[in-house]
Amino acid sequence: MKKLLEGLTVLRVLRHPALLRLWLAQVIYLSVQFTASYAMIVLITNETHSAVMVGLVIIALSLPLVLFGAPAGALVDRLDRRTVLWVSNVVRAFATLLFVLALLLSPHQYIFIYILAFFFSLVGLFFSPAEGAIIPSLVDEEELLPALSLYNLTLNASQAVGLLILGPLMLNLLPSLSFSLLGAKIDLMPVETLFLLISALYLLATILTATLPRQSHAGYQHREASLSSSPAAVARAGEENERSRPYEVLSEEAGTLLSGWQRLRQDLENGWRLVRNDGVLLDALFQSCFGGLVMLTIAELATTFVQRLLGLPASNTTVIFAPAGIGLVAGSLLVPAVVARLGSLRTMLVGMVGTGLGIALIPPLQWLARLLLAPHWATHPLFLLILAVLTAAVGFGLDLVVVPAQTLMQQRSPDEMRGRVLALFQVLFNGGAIPVMLFMGALTDWLGIVPVTYLLAGSCLLAALLTVGRALTRNDRDRFSGGPRQQPEAQERLPVP
């Protein structure tokens, strides 16, 4: 209990009113963002009944990170961060309203779903770095670490709440609405009502972020200060700006984009040199990517699984997502204790094997339920209970893989190289998500959900075998440093909070 209370000390940074407003805006923005992602997956599933088309939603959410992630951060550094935050929320609110209008006018044109997903992700490229960059200006220096910890904790919690709780509950509980506007009768289905509510919440987040302290761009401040020292220079600069300022701005922004790409390329090359010379870091990088891709694949196939294997509506995906979310939350709390006992390597192996077994047992469970619990086997309490236990075990197992792997990535990377290693991870993960989503979706539509379920389970077990093989080929220090024996050079142990 004492350790738990110590962990809650991060909440004390919310005594700063500006940070409290930013945090509330973050909770609202992230929760509705993942709620919208869930709703888009359900819409596509109901319209197309195709796993490939569902995968394209996830690709649309990932593609901007691959295409524009590099220069976005550089552009944010040149803008007022408060303005970036509130304008981003206004733009998302307006886009959501247009999406509702598109659903009303043409409810079966699912191309609008992909456009909205891509646009949401594109706007997020500017919002997220601006949010992270503004935090240091809102707290004292000694409170920066707790503030950043709260930022990351809120990110993970909001993802679970939006995707696993709010999305399924809202689609199941929101009623259909009918009203007249200018003599025309308008019927709102639950999904349209949900997106109207999402738009209103974005506007609430806009109000919270618009009241933050203004963040001026340091470069422009420096230039203005230097000019202000000479009145003649100010007058001269004003005359020149009237003629050349638009071209200067265009040139500067183009240079920013180019330098962003060049910097990303150099960072990736430097990060790869470090990673390839450290076997433990290399393994942790690919284990983090693997665990994240398994999560994305489960998100892609969950609605298809509910429809084809259970014969239930896609909106009942709560059956899969909610227990898995409970497993993820429990895992985030218990992983440090597990690693302290088993070590990082053994913990990840247990997670891979547990995830694979949990996934592999679902089709046999469905077969037995149809045989023994007919005719209402899909809604039988015993079947749902066992299914919930298996999916919760899958969520917990994925935590046992991802959390230690990402911690090893942080610990094995020198301070001056950590950002480059994380950039390499983001490129590999987001770039790898596109072919994986397409392949798994196409395979599901071609072979069916059961063979793909076994394939996913087999990939987890194969990853465990490859991890063991890699460990056996390393020297004793790298092989055993994650176990109970402490070896500070390898740094594979997680701190217990």
C-alpha positions in Angstrom: 0.0 0.0 0.0 2.9 2.4 0.8 4.4 1.8 -2.6 1.0 2.4 -4.2 0.6 5.7 -2.4 4.1 6.7 -3.4 3.2 6.1 -7.0 0.2 8.4 -6.7 2.5 11.3 -5.8 2.6 12.1 -9.5 -0.9 13.5 -9.1 0.4 16.3 -6.9 1.7 18.2 -10.0 -2.0 18.8 -10.8 -1.9 21.6 -8.1 -0.7 23.8 -11.0 -3.9 25.1 -12.6 -2.5 25.3 -16.1 -1.2 21.7 -15.9 -4.6 20.6 -14.5 -6.4 22.1 -17.5 -3.9 20.5 -19.9 -4.3 17.1 -18.2 -8.1 17.3 -18.3 -7.9 18.2 -22.0 -5.6 15.3 -22.6 -8.0 12.9 -20.8 -10.9 14.1 -22.9 -9.0 14.2 -26.2 -7.4 10.8 -25.9 -10.5 9.1 -24.6 -12.7 10.3 -27.4 -10.0 9.7 -29.9 -9.8 6.0 -29.1 -13.6 5.9 -28.8 -13.9 7.2 -32.3 -11.3 4.6 -33.5 -13.5 1.9 -32.0 -16.6 3.3 -33.6 -14.9 3.5 -37.0 -13.8 -0.2 -36.8 -17.4 -1.2 -36.0 -18.8 0.9 -38.8 -16.4 -0.7 -41.4 -17.1 -4.2 -40.1 -20.9 -3.7 -40.4 -20.6 -2.1 -43.9 -18.1 -4.5 -45.5 -17.7 -7.6 -43.3 -14.1 -7.7 -44.4 -11.1 -8.0 -42.2 -9.0 -6.2 -44.9 -11.2 -3.2 -44.9 -11.0 -3.1 -41.1 -7.2 -3.3 -41.3 -7.3 -0.3 -43.7 -8.8 1.8 -40.8 -5.8 1.0 -38.6 -3.4 1.7 -41.6 -5.1 5.1 -42.1 -4.5 5.8 -38.4 -0.8 4.8 -38.8 0.1 6.1 -42.2 0.6 9.8 -41.2 3.1 8.8 -38.6 5.2 7.1 -41.3 4.8 9.8 -43.9 4.9 13.0 -41.9 6.1 12.2 -38.4 9.6 13.5 -39.0 8.9 17.1 -40.0 5.8 17.5 -37.8 7.8 18.0 -34.6 10.1 20.5 -36.3 7.2 22.6 -37.4 5.6 22.5 -33.9 8.8 24.0 -32.5 8.3 27.0 -34.8 4.7 27.6 -33.7 2.9 28.8 -30.6 2.2 25.5 -28.8 -0.9 26.7 -27.1 -2.3 27.7 -30.5 -1.4 24.3 -31.9 -3.3 22.6 -29.1 -6.6 24.5 -29.3 -6.7 24.8 -33.1 -6.1 21.0 -33.4 -9.1 20.4 -31.2 -11.3 22.9 -33.2 -10.3 21.2 -36.4 -11.1 17.8 -35.1 -14.5 18.9 -33.8 -15.3 20.5 -37.2 -14.1 17.3 -39.0 -16.3 15.2 -36.8 -19.4 17.3 -37.5 -18.7 17.0 -41.2 -18.4 13.2 -40.8 -21.8 13.1 -39.1 -23.2 15.1 -41.9 -21.7 12.7 -44.4 -23.2 9.7 -42.6 -26.6 11.4 -42.7 -26.4 12.2 -46.4 -24.7 8.9 -47.5 -24.6 6.4 -44.7 -23.0 3.6 -46.8 -20.1 5.6 -48.2 -17.5 4.1 -45.9 -14.7 6.0 -47.7 -15.5 8.9 -45.3 -14.4 6.7 -42.4 -10.9 6.3 -43.9 -10.6 10.0 -44.6 -11.6 10.8 -41.0 -9.2 8.2 -39.6 -6.3 9.6 -41.7 -7.2 13.2 -40.8 -7.4 12.5 -37.1 -4.0 10.9 -37.1 -2.6 13.7 -39.2 -3.8 16.4 -36.7 -2.4 14.3 -33.9 1.1 14.6 -35.3 1.0 18.2 -34.3 -1.0 18.0 -31.2 1.1 15.3 -29.3 4.5 17.0 -29.7 3.0 20.4 -28.8 1.4 18.8 -25.7 4.6 17.1 -24.6 6.7 20.2 -25.3 4.5 22.6 -23.3 4.6 20.6 -20.0 8.0 21.8 -18.9 6.8 25.4 -19.0 3.8 24.6 -16.7 5.7 23.0 -13.7 8.8 23.6 -11.7 12.0 21.8 -12.8 11.9 19.3 -9.9 8.3 18.4 -10.8 9.1 17.7 -14.5 9.6 14.0 -14.1 6.3 13.4 -12.2 4.5 15.5 -14.8 5.9 13.5 -17.7 5.1 10.3 -15.9 1.5 11.4 -15.4 1.4 12.3 -19.2 2.5 8.8 -20.1 0.2 7.1 -17.6 -2.8 9.1 -18.9 -1.9 8.1 -22.4 -2.1 4.4 -21.6 -5.2 4.7 -19.4 -7.1 6.8 -21.8 -6.4 4.3 -24.6 -7.9 1.5 -22.5 -10.9 3.6 -21.4 -11.7 4.8 -24.9 -11.1 1.7 -26.9 -12.2 -1.0 -24.4 -14.9 0.7 -22.3 -16.4 3.9 -23.7 -16.6 2.8 -27.3 -18.4 -0.5 -26.7 -20.6 1.0 -24.0 -21.6 4.1 -25.9 -22.6 2.2 -29.0 -24.7 -0.2 -27.0 -26.3 2.3 -24.6 -26.8 5.5 -26.7 -30.4 5.6 -28.1 -31.5 6.5 -31.6 -32.8 10.1 -31.9 -35.4 11.7 -34.2 -36.0 15.4 -34.5 -37.1 18.0 -37.0 -34.8 20.7 -38.4 -36.2 23.4 -40.8 -39.1 21.1 -41.6 -36.9 18.1 -42.4 -37.0 15.0 -40.2 -33.6 13.8 -39.1 -32.9 10.3 -37.6 -29.7 9.8 -35.7 -28.4 6.3 -35.2 -26.3 5.6 -32.1 -23.1 5.9 -34.0 -24.0 9.3 -35.3 -25.1 10.4 -31.8 -21.7 9.2 -30.5 -19.8 11.3 -33.0 -21.9 14.4 -32.2 -21.0 13.8 -28.5 -17.3 13.4 -29.6 -17.4 16.7 -31.4 -18.8 18.5 -28.3 -16.1 17.0 -26.1 -13.4 18.2 -28.6 -14.8 21.7 -28.2 -14.6 21.3 -24.4 -10.9 20.3 -24.8 -10.5 23.4 -27.0 -11.7 25.7 -24.2 -9.3 24.0 -21.7 -6.3 24.4 -24.0 -7.1 27.9 -25.2 -6.8 29.1 -21.6 -3.2 27.9 -21.2 -0.3 30.4 -21.0 0.9 31.6 -24.4 4.1 29.8 -25.7 6.1 32.1 -27.9 8.6 30.7 -30.4 12.1 31.3 -29.2 13.6 31.8 -32.6 11.2 34.6 -33.5 11.6 36.1 -30.1 15.4 36.2 -30.6 15.1 37.8 -34.0 12.6 40.4 -32.7 14.9 41.2 -29.8 17.9 41.7 -32.1 15.9 44.0 -34.4 14.5 46.0 -31.5 18.0 47.1 -30.6 18.2 49.3 -33.7 15.2 51.4 -34.7 16.6 52.0 -38.2 17.0 48.2 -38.6 13.4 47.8 -37.5 12.2 50.2 -40.1 14.4 48.7 -42.8 13.2 45.2 -41.9 9.6 46.3 -42.0 10.0 47.6 -45.5 11.8 44.4 -46.6 9.2 42.2 -45.0 6.5 43.8 -47.0 8.2 42.7 -50.2 9.9 39.3 -49.3 8.2 38.0 -46.1 5.9 35.5 -47.9 8.8 34.0 -49.8 10.9 33.9 -46.6 8.2 32.1 -44.7 7.8 29.6 -47.6 11.5 29.0 -47.8 11.9 28.6 -44.1 9.0 26.1 -43.8 10.4 24.1 -46.8 13.8 24.1 -45.2 12.2 22.9 -41.9 10.5 20.0 -43.7 13.7 19.0 -45.5 15.8 19.3 -42.3 13.2 17.2 -40.5 13.6 14.3 -43.0 17.4 14.6 -43.0 17.5 14.6 -39.2 15.3 11.6 -39.0 17.4 9.7 -41.5 20.6 10.5 -39.6 19.0 9.6 -36.2 17.8 6.3 -37.6 21.2 5.5 -39.0 22.9 6.3 -35.6 20.2 4.4 -33.7 20.7 1.3 -35.9 24.4 1.3 -35.4 23.9 1.2 -31.7 21.2 -1.4 -31.8 22.9 -3.9 -34.1 26.0 -3.9 -31.8 23.9 -4.8 -28.7 22.2 -8.1 -28.9 19.9 -7.5 -25.9 18.8 -4.1 -27.2 18.2 -5.5 -30.7 16.0 -8.2 -29.2 14.1 -5.7 -27.0 13.5 -3.6 -30.1 12.0 -6.4 -32.1 10.1 -7.8 -29.1 8.5 -4.4 -28.5 7.5 -4.2 -32.2 6.2 -7.8 -32.1 4.0 -7.2 -29.0 2.6 -4.0 -30.4 1.8 -5.7 -33.8 0.0 -8.5 -32.0 -2.1 -5.9 -30.2 -3.0 -4.2 -33.5 -3.9 -7.5 -35.1 -6.2 -8.4 -32.2 -7.8 -5.0 -32.6 -8.2 -5.6 -36.4 -9.7 -9.1 -36.0 -11.9 -8.6 -32.9 -15.0 -7.4 -34.7 -14.6 -10.1 -37.3 -14.1 -12.7 -34.6 -17.3 -11.7 -32.9 -19.3 -11.7 -36.1 -18.0 -14.9 -37.7 -17.0 -17.1 -34.7 -19.6 -16.1 -32.2 -22.4 -15.0 -34.5 -22.9 -11.7 -32.6 -23.2 -8.1 -33.8 -19.9 -6.2 -34.2 -21.1 -3.8 -31.5 -20.8 -6.7 -29.0 -17.0 -6.6 -29.3 -17.0 -5.7 -25.6 -16.9 -9.5 -25.1 -13.3 -9.4 -26.5 -12.0 -6.0 -25.7 -13.2 -5.5 -22.1 -11.5 -8.6 -20.6 -8.4 -8.0 -22.6 -8.4 -4.4 -21.3 -8.7 -5.7 -17.7 -5.7 -8.0 -18.4 -3.7 -5.1 -19.8 -4.4 -2.9 -16.8 -3.6 -5.8 -14.4 -0.4 -6.5 -16.3 0.8 -2.9 -16.1 0.4 -3.1 -12.3 2.0 -6.5 -11.8 4.7 -6.7 -14.4 7.4 -5.0 -12.2 6.8 -7.6 -9.5 7.0 -10.4 -12.0 10.2 -9.1 -13.6 11.7 -8.7 -10.1 11.2 -12.4 -9.6 11.8 -13.9 -13.0 13.9 -11.3 -14.8 13.1 -9.6 -18.1 14.0 -12.5 -20.4 12.0 -15.1 -18.6 9.1 -12.7 -18.1 8.9 -12.0 -21.9 9.1 -15.7 -22.6 6.2 -16.4 -20.2 4.3 -13.6 -21.9 4.8 -14.9 -25.4 3.9 -18.5 -24.5 0.9 -17.3 -22.4 -0.4 -15.1 -25.2 0.0 -17.8 -27.7 -1.8 -20.4 -25.6 -4.6 -18.0 -24.7 -5.3 -17.2 -28.4 -4.9 -20.9 -29.5 -7.5 -22.1 -26.9 -10.3 -19.8 -28.2 -11.4 -21.8 -31.3 -11.5 -25.2 -29.4 -13.6 -23.4 -26.7 -16.0 -22.2 -29.3 -16.3 -25.7 -30.8 -17.0 -27.3 -27.4 -19.5 -24.6 -26.5 -21.4 -25.2 -29.8 -21.4 -28.9 -29.0 -22.3 -28.8 -25.3 -24.2 -25.6 -24.8 -26.4 -25.4 -27.9 -28.5 -23.6 -29.0 -27.6 -20.3 -27.2 -24.0 -21.2 -26.7 -22.6 -17.8 -27.8 -24.4 -16.0 -24.9 -24.2 -18.8 -22.3 -22.6 -17.5 -19.0 -20.1 -20.3 -18.7 -18.8 -19.8 -22.3 -18.5 -16.1 -21.8 -16.8 -16.5 -18.5 -14.1 -18.8 -19.9 -13.7 -16.6 -23.0 -13.2 -13.6 -20.7 -10.5 -15.5 -18.7 -8.7 -16.4 -22.0 -8.8 -12.9 -23.4 -7.7 -11.4 -20.1 -4.8 -13.8 -20.1 -3.9 -12.6 -23.6 -3.9 -9.0 -22.5 -1.8 -9.8 -19.4 0.6 -11.8 -21.5 1.1 -9.0 -24.0 2.0 -6.7 -21.1 4.6 -9.3 -20.0 6.2 -8.9 -23.4 5.9 -5.2 -24.2 6.6 -3.6 -20.8 9.9 -5.4 -20.1 11.0 -5.0 -23.8 10.3 -1.2 -23.8 12.0 -0.9 -20.4 15.1 -2.7 -21.7 15.1 -0.3 -24.7 15.2 2.6 -22.4 17.8 1.1 -20.0 20.2 -0.2 -22.7 20.2 3.1 -24.7 22.6 5.8 -23.6 21.0 9.1 -22.6 22.3 10.9 -25.7 21.0 8.1 -28.0 17.7 7.2 -26.4 15.6 9.4 -28.6 17.2 7.9 -31.7 16.5 4.4 -30.6 12.9 5.3 -29.9 12.6 7.0 -33.3 13.9 3.8 -34.9 11.3 1.8 -32.9 8.5 4.1 -34.1 9.5 3.8 -37.7 9.8 0.0 -37.6 6.5 -0.4 -35.7 4.4 2.0 -37.7 6.0 0.9 -41.0 5.6 -2.8 -40.1 2.0 -2.3 -39.1 0.9 -1.6 -42.7 1.9 -4.9 -44.4 1.0 -6.9 -41.3 -2.5 -5.5 -41.2 -3.0 -6.0 -44.9 -1.6 -9.6 -44.8 -3.6 -10.7 -41.7 -6.8 -9.1 -43.0 -6.5 -10.7 -46.5 -5.7 -14.0 -44.9 -8.8 -13.8 -42.7 -11.0 -13.1 -45.7 -9.4 -15.9 -47.7 -9.0 -18.7 -45.1 -11.4 -17.7 -42.3 -10.9 -16.5 -38.8 -10.1 -19.9 -37.2 -6.9 -20.6 -39.3 -5.7 -17.0 -38.7 -6.3 -17.3 -35.0 -4.0 -20.4 -35.0 -1.5 -18.5 -37.1 -1.4 -15.7 -34.6 -1.0 -18.1 -31.7 1.8 -19.9 -33.6 3.6 -16.6 -34.2 3.7 -16.0 -30.5 5.1 -19.4 -29.8 7.6 -19.0 -32.6 8.7 -15.7 -31.2 9.3 -17.4 -27.9 11.5 -20.0 -29.6 13.5 -17.3 -31.5 14.0 -15.4 -28.2 15.4 -18.5 -26.5 17.6 -19.2 -29.5 18.9 -15.7 -29.5 19.6 -15.8 -25.8 21.5 -19.1 -26.1 23.8 -17.7 -28.8 24.8 -14.7 -26.6 27.5 -14.9 -23.9 26.6 -15.7 -20.3 26.4 -12.0 -19.3 23.7 -11.2 -21.9 22.0 -14.5 -21.5 21.5 -14.5 -17.7 21.5 -10.8 -16.8 17.7 -10.7 -16.9 17.4 -13.4 -14.3 17.5 -13.3 -10.5 21.3 -12.8 -10.5 22.0 -9.0 -10.6 24.4 -7.7 -13.2 24.3 -4.0 -13.5 26.0 -3.9 -16.9 23.0 -5.6 -18.6 20.3 -3.6 -16.7 17.5 -6.0 -17.6 15.7 -5.8 -14.3 12.7 -3.5 -13.8 12.4 -1.3 -10.8 9.6 -2.3 -8.5 7.5 0.8 -7.6 
